[in-house]
Amino acid sequence: MGNYGAYVWTCFALALAVLVYSDWSARVRHKRVYRDIEVRIKALEERE
């Protein structure tokens, strides 16, 4: 990598951080939406 090693590894680290954050935020959002759907289904079942 010559003199560019620090830049290359920094880019790899930043890319990994973005991927991890993206995965984490998608999972959190999915859980939140799933819970909301469950609450709505329970509310509909109670109405009947």
Sequence and secondary structure as in RCSB ss.txt:
>XXXX:A:sequence
MGNYGAYVWTCFALALAVLVYSDWSARVRHKRVYRDIEVRIKALEERE
>XXXX:A:secstr
 GGGHHHHHHHHHHHHHHHHHHHHHHHHHHHHHHHHHHHHHHHHHHH 
